[in-house]
C-alpha cells in the first residue's frame, strides 16, 4: 500500500453546513500511537489503479458537508522511518451506553499517489472472497446506519458498467502486492475537532468497501485497515470535499530520526483549505496528471550535490510517449527513487565526494548501495545534501534529509535514502522532511519551502 504515509483519522457526527478548512493529525512511525510501531517498513507506491482508469467523472451532484462552527485538526502520526498514519472514524452505530463510541476507528495509510480511500468490510469473510489479517475487526458495514452502497451506473464516481451485482465496484493494485476490490459506497467519516473535545463528521464520503483484499504485511497484530487516498483522481478525499477545502491540502513532516525519542513526539497535521499555513519562504512549481496515474507529476530537470548540478540530460526525467517515466511527489513512498540513468550519475558524485574525506570508508553492510562509515561520532557534519532542480524552483535537501544515520560499534554509518528505479523518479517522504508542501488541485500548483515542521506544521 504505497510505501506508507499513514494517517490517523478519528470520528465525527453528521452536520449540514460548510467550513473553509480543517486538519488531520499525522502519526509518525516511531510514535507509540502508531500501528506500525513494531512493523518493518516496505516500499509500495501505487502504479496501477483500475478504478482510476478512464475519463474524468463529471462534478458530484452533492458533496460531503462539514460543520461550519468547528475546525477539525487531526494529527499525523509517524510509524517507522518515513511512514505516517491517520486514524479515521467510520460509520454510525447504535450504542448501549453513553460512554461507547458510535463509530469504528481505523488506521489508514496516507497516500498522495492514489485517490480511492478504502477499508476491509465484513463481506470479505464470505466464501470466494478474501480478507488479510488485521488486529481490529473489519468494518461491519451492514450494521452502520449511514452506510449507503452506490447503485450501478447511477453515480458520477462509478465507472460505466463496473459493478458487482447492483452496486458500483472498484479494484486497486499496488506495486508491493497489496490489492483491494469491492463495492463503492457512501459513509460518514469522523475527525477530532480542534475547537472542542468532540468530533466532527463528514457524511457522504465515497469510499471502497473491500471484499477481496490482500496485503503482504498482514499479521495478527497488523493495525492497517486500508488507504486514505489524496491523489488527483475524482474519488480522492480532497476532490470530494472541494467546496470546503478549496481544493487545497498541505502537510509538513518532521525529521523522523531526530524526533522519534521525543516524548511526546512533535505534532504533524494534514491541513485542508483555510486551515493551511503557507510556507515561510515559498517556491512554486506546476504538477500535472499523467494518463491513468493519479500521482502528482512534476517536471524535474536535474539533480545536484551540495549545490553543484550534475548536468543530467532533462529528457531522462520526462514522461515517455508510452506514459512511463517522469517524476512524482509521493508522501506514500518512504524514501526517494531516481531513474537508473540519473541515479548512476548521483552515485558516482557521492563516491567522489566521500573519497576526498579520509575519515570515511565505504560500508557494505547497510541497507542502501551508497553507505559510508565514520570512525568518530560527529553527527551530520560533512554529510552532503542533494538538490532537486524542478522547472521553476530548486529544492535543497540537507544531509539529514538525504542520509540515514546509525551508530554501530561506536562508529557512525550513513546510508543514502535514495535508490535506483527502472521506471520513474519519486520524491519520497524521507526527502520531504522539514519542508512544507501545499497542493493546490484547482490551479495544479505545488507550493513548498523549508520549514521547522516540529514547531510549525
C-alpha positions in Angstrom: 0.0 0.0 0.0 2.0 2.9 -1.2 5.2 2.9 0.8 3.4 4.2 3.6 2.4 7.6 4.7 -0.1 6.6 7.4 -2.8 8.7 8.8 -4.9 8.7 12.0 -8.5 9.8 11.3 -10.9 9.9 14.3 -14.7 10.1 14.2 -17.5 12.7 13.8 -21.2 13.4 13.9 -23.3 14.4 10.9 -23.7 18.1 10.1 -25.0 20.0 7.1 -23.2 23.3 6.7 -19.7 24.2 5.4 -16.4 25.1 6.9 -13.5 26.6 5.0 -10.7 24.4 6.4 -9.8 21.6 8.8 -6.8 19.4 9.6 -5.9 15.8 10.4 -3.1 14.7 12.6 -0.4 12.6 11.1 1.1 9.8 13.2 4.9 9.2 12.9 6.2 5.6 12.7 8.2 5.9 15.9 5.2 7.1 17.9 3.7 4.5 20.4 0.3 5.7 19.0 1.3 4.3 15.6 0.0 0.9 14.5 3.3 0.4 12.6 5.4 1.0 15.7 6.6 -2.7 15.5 6.2 -3.3 11.8 9.1 -3.5 9.3 9.0 -0.9 6.6 8.2 -1.7 3.0 8.2 0.0 -0.3 5.0 0.1 -2.5 4.0 3.2 -4.5 0.8 2.5 -6.3 1.4 2.3 -10.1 -1.9 0.9 -11.2 -5.4 1.6 -10.1 -8.0 0.0 -12.2 -10.6 2.2 -10.5 -8.8 5.3 -11.7 -8.5 4.5 -15.4 -10.9 6.3 -17.6 -12.3 9.7 -18.4 -12.7 12.4 -15.8 -16.0 12.0 -14.0 -18.5 14.9 -14.0 -18.9 17.0 -10.9 -20.6 15.4 -7.9 -24.3 16.1 -7.6 -23.8 16.5 -3.9 -20.7 16.7 -1.7 -19.9 15.7 1.9 -20.6 18.6 4.3 -18.7 19.8 7.4 -19.9 21.6 10.5 -19.2 25.3 10.0 -18.7 26.2 13.7 -15.7 24.0 14.3 -12.3 23.4 12.7 -11.0 19.8 12.9 -7.3 19.4 13.1 -6.5 15.7 13.4 -2.8 14.9 13.7 -0.4 12.9 11.5 1.5 10.2 13.3 4.7 8.5 12.1 5.3 4.8 12.2 8.7 3.8 11.1 11.3 5.8 9.1 9.0 7.7 6.8 5.6 6.1 7.3 2.7 8.1 8.6 -0.9 7.2 9.6 -4.2 8.8 10.2 -7.0 7.4 12.4 -10.4 7.5 10.8 -13.8 7.1 12.4 -16.2 5.3 10.1 -20.0 4.7 10.3 -22.8 5.4 12.6 -23.7 2.6 15.1 -26.3 2.1 17.9 -24.6 2.1 21.3 -25.9 0.6 24.5 -24.1 3.1 26.9 -23.3 6.8 26.8 -19.5 6.1 27.0 -19.5 3.8 24.0 -18.4 5.2 20.6 -21.0 5.3 17.8 -18.2 5.0 15.2 -15.5 2.4 14.4 -11.9 3.7 14.5 -9.3 2.5 12.0 -5.7 3.4 10.9 -5.3 4.3 7.2 -2.1 4.8 5.2 -1.9 8.3 3.7 -1.2 8.1 0.0 -0.8 11.1 -2.4 0.0 8.5 -5.1 -3.6 7.1 -5.3 -7.1 8.5 -4.9 -9.5 6.0 -3.5 -10.0 5.6 0.2 -10.9 2.0 1.1 -11.1 -0.4 4.0 -11.9 -4.1 4.5 -15.6 -4.8 5.0 -17.4 -7.8 6.5 -18.3 -9.5 3.2 -14.6 -10.3 2.8 -15.3 -13.2 5.1 -17.7 -14.9 2.7 -16.7 -17.9 0.7 -14.9 -16.9 -2.5 -13.8 -13.5 -1.0 -10.7 -12.7 1.0 -9.5 -10.6 3.9 -6.0 -10.0 5.0 -5.3 -10.4 8.7 -5.6 -7.2 10.8 -5.8 -6.5 14.5 -9.2 -4.8 14.6 -12.5 -6.3 13.4 -13.1 -5.5 9.7 -15.6 -2.7 9.2 -19.2 -4.1 9.9 -20.7 -2.0 7.1 -24.2 -3.6 7.3 -24.6 -2.6 10.9 -23.8 1.1 10.1 -26.9 3.3 9.8 -25.0 5.6 7.4 -23.6 3.0 5.0 -25.1 3.6 1.6 -23.8 1.5 -1.4 -23.8 3.2 -4.8 -26.2 1.8 -7.4 -24.7 0.6 -10.6 -24.1 3.3 -13.2 -26.1 6.0 -11.2 -23.3 8.0 -9.5 -20.6 10.2 -11.2 -17.9 8.3 -9.3 -18.9 5.0 -10.7 -17.2 3.6 -13.8 -19.6 2.6 -16.6 -20.8 -1.0 -16.2 -18.2 -1.7 -13.5 -20.5 -3.4 -11.0 -20.9 -6.2 -8.5 -24.5 -7.2 -8.6 -26.5 -3.9 -8.5 -23.7 -1.8 -7.0 -20.7 0.1 -8.3 -17.4 -1.7 -7.9 -13.7 -0.8 -7.7 -10.4 -2.5 -8.0 -6.9 -1.2 -7.0 -3.5 -2.8 -7.2 -0.2 -1.7 -5.7 3.4 -2.4 -6.6 4.1 -4.2 -3.3 1.4 -6.8 -4.0 -1.4 -5.2 -2.0 -4.8 -5.4 -3.6 -8.4 -4.5 -2.9 -11.6 -4.8 -4.8 -15.2 -4.4 -3.7 -18.2 -2.1 -3.5 -18.2 1.7 -3.7 -20.4 3.2 -1.0 -21.1 6.5 0.9 -20.3 6.6 4.6 -19.8 9.1 7.4 -16.1 9.8 8.2 -15.2 11.3 11.6 -12.4 13.5 12.7 -11.3 15.1 16.0 -12.2 18.8 16.4 -9.5 21.3 17.5 -12.1 23.7 18.9 -14.0 21.3 21.1 -13.4 17.9 22.8 -15.9 16.4 20.5 -15.6 15.0 17.0 -16.8 16.4 13.7 -18.5 14.4 11.0 -18.2 14.4 7.2 -21.2 12.5 5.9 -21.5 11.1 2.4 -17.8 10.4 1.6 -17.5 7.8 -1.2 -15.1 5.0 -0.3 -14.2 1.4 -1.2 -15.8 -1.3 0.9 -13.3 -4.1 0.3 -14.5 -7.7 -0.1 -11.3 -9.2 -1.8 -8.2 -7.9 -0.2 -4.5 -8.9 0.1 -1.6 -7.2 1.9 1.8 -8.8 2.1 2.5 -7.2 5.5 -0.5 -8.8 7.2 -0.2 -10.3 10.7 -2.4 -10.9 13.7 -1.4 -7.6 15.2 -1.4 -5.6 11.9 -3.4 -2.4 12.5 -3.6 -1.0 9.0 -7.2 -1.3 7.7 -6.8 0.5 4.4 -5.6 3.5 2.5 -6.5 7.2 2.7 -6.2 8.5 -0.9 -5.3 12.1 -1.7 -4.2 11.7 -5.4 -5.5 13.6 -8.4 -8.4 11.3 -9.2 -12.1 12.3 -8.8 -12.5 9.8 -5.9 -9.8 11.5 -3.9 -10.9 12.8 -0.5 -9.6 16.3 -1.3 -11.7 16.3 -4.5 -14.8 15.1 -2.7 -14.6 17.9 -0.2 -13.5 20.5 -2.7 -16.2 23.1 -1.7 -14.9 23.0 1.8 -11.2 22.8 1.1 -11.0 25.0 -2.0 -9.1 22.0 -3.5 -6.1 22.5 -1.2 -4.2 20.4 1.3 -0.9 20.6 3.0 1.5 18.7 5.3 4.9 19.2 6.9 6.8 16.2 8.0 9.3 16.1 10.8 12.8 14.5 10.7 12.0 11.0 11.9 15.4 10.1 13.2 15.7 13.4 15.2 12.3 13.3 16.8 11.4 9.7 17.5 12.8 9.8 21.0 10.9 12.9 22.0 8.0 12.3 24.4 5.6 13.4 23.3 6.6 13.5 19.7 6.1 16.7 17.6 2.5 17.0 16.2 2.1 16.9 12.5 -1.1 17.8 10.6 -2.7 17.2 7.3 -4.5 20.5 6.7 -7.2 21.5 4.2 -8.4 24.8 2.9 -8.3 27.9 5.1 -6.6 26.0 7.9 -3.4 25.8 5.7 -0.4 27.9 6.9 1.7 28.8 3.9 5.5 28.1 3.8 7.6 30.9 5.2 9.8 31.0 2.0 7.5 29.5 -0.7 8.6 28.3 -4.1 6.0 27.2 -6.7 6.1 24.6 -9.4 3.3 23.1 -11.6 2.1 19.5 -11.3 0.2 17.5 -14.0 -1.6 14.3 -14.4 -0.1 11.5 -16.5 -2.8 9.4 -18.1 -4.3 6.8 -15.7 -1.7 7.5 -13.0 -3.2 9.6 -10.1 0.1 10.8 -8.5 1.3 14.3 -8.7 3.8 14.5 -11.6 6.3 17.4 -11.7 9.0 18.4 -14.2 12.4 17.5 -12.8 15.4 18.9 -14.8 18.5 17.9 -12.9 19.9 16.8 -9.5 22.9 18.2 -7.7 25.1 17.6 -4.7 25.8 20.4 -2.2 24.6 23.0 -4.8 26.6 21.6 -7.7 24.4 20.4 -10.6 25.2 17.0 -12.1 24.3 18.1 -15.6 21.8 15.2 -16.2 20.0 15.4 -19.6 16.5 16.6 -18.6 15.0 14.1 -21.1 15.9 11.4 -18.6 13.2 12.6 -16.3 10.5 13.2 -18.9 7.4 11.1 -19.3 7.8 8.9 -22.4 5.5 8.5 -25.3 4.2 5.3 -23.7 3.3 7.2 -20.5 6.2 5.7 -18.5 8.8 7.6 -16.6 8.5 11.1 -15.2 8.9 12.3 -11.6 6.2 12.2 -8.9 6.0 13.8 -5.4 4.6 11.0 -3.2 4.2 11.1 0.5 3.3 7.5 0.4 6.8 6.4 -0.7 9.0 6.0 2.4 12.0 7.4 0.6 13.1 8.5 -2.9 13.8 6.6 -6.1 15.7 8.0 -9.1 15.5 6.7 -12.6 18.6 4.5 -13.1 20.5 6.5 -15.7 20.4 9.6 -13.4 21.0 7.5 -10.3 24.3 6.3 -11.6 25.5 9.9 -12.0 24.3 10.7 -8.5 26.0 7.6 -7.0 29.3 8.5 -8.9 29.2 12.0 -7.5 28.7 10.7 -4.0 31.6 8.3 -4.3 33.8 11.2 -5.5 32.8 13.4 -2.6 33.4 10.8 0.1 36.7 9.7 -1.5 38.2 13.1 -0.6 37.3 12.6 3.1 39.8 10.1 4.8 37.7 9.8 7.9 35.0 8.0 5.9 35.2 4.4 4.5 32.8 2.6 2.2 30.4 0.4 4.2 28.7 -2.5 2.6 26.6 -3.7 5.5 23.9 -1.0 5.1 20.5 -1.1 3.6 21.4 1.1 0.6 24.0 1.0 -2.1 25.7 4.2 -1.0 26.8 3.7 2.6 29.8 5.1 4.5 31.2 4.6 7.9 33.0 7.2 10.0 35.3 6.4 12.8 34.3 9.2 15.1 30.8 10.3 16.1 30.2 13.8 14.7 26.6 13.8 13.6 25.8 15.1 10.1 29.0 17.2 9.8 30.3 17.0 6.3 27.4 14.8 5.1 26.3 16.1 1.7 22.8 17.1 0.6 21.0 16.6 -2.7 19.4 19.4 -4.8 16.3 18.8 -6.8 16.1 21.1 -9.8 12.5 21.4 -10.8 11.1 23.5 -13.6 10.6 26.8 -11.8 12.2 26.2 -8.5 15.0 24.3 -6.7 14.5 22.2 -3.6 17.6 21.8 -1.3 17.6 18.7 0.8 20.1 18.6 3.6 22.3 15.7 4.5 19.8 14.8 7.3 17.1 14.5 4.6 19.4 12.5 2.3 21.2 10.0 4.5 20.0 7.9 7.3 22.4 7.9 10.3 23.0 5.0 12.7 25.6 4.3 15.4 27.2 0.8 15.2 30.0 -0.3 17.4 31.0 3.2 18.4 31.1 4.3 14.8 28.6 6.2 12.6 27.1 4.6 9.5 25.4 6.8 6.8 23.2 5.3 4.1 21.7 7.3 1.3 18.0 7.0 1.3 17.7 7.2 -2.5 17.6 4.1 -4.6 17.7 3.4 -8.3 14.5 2.6 -10.2 13.9 1.2 -13.6 10.7 3.1 -14.5 10.4 6.5 -12.8 11.7 9.1 -10.2 9.9 9.6 -6.9 10.5 12.3 -4.3 9.6 10.3 -1.2 8.8 11.2 2.4 12.3 10.9 3.8 13.5 13.7 1.5 10.4 15.8 2.2 11.1 16.3 5.9 11.3 19.8 7.2 9.6 21.2 4.1 6.0 22.3 4.0 4.1 21.2 0.9 0.8 22.8 -0.2 -1.0 21.1 -3.1 -3.5 23.3 -4.9 -5.5 20.9 -7.0 -7.6 23.6 -8.7 -4.6 25.5 -10.1 -2.3 22.5 -10.5 0.4 24.2 -8.4 2.6 22.8 -5.7 4.0 25.3 -3.2 6.8 24.3 -0.9 9.5 25.7 1.2 11.9 24.8 4.1 10.2 24.7 7.5 10.9 23.6 11.0 8.0 21.1 10.9 8.4 20.2 14.6 7.3 23.6 15.6 5.3 25.0 12.7 3.4 22.1 11.0 
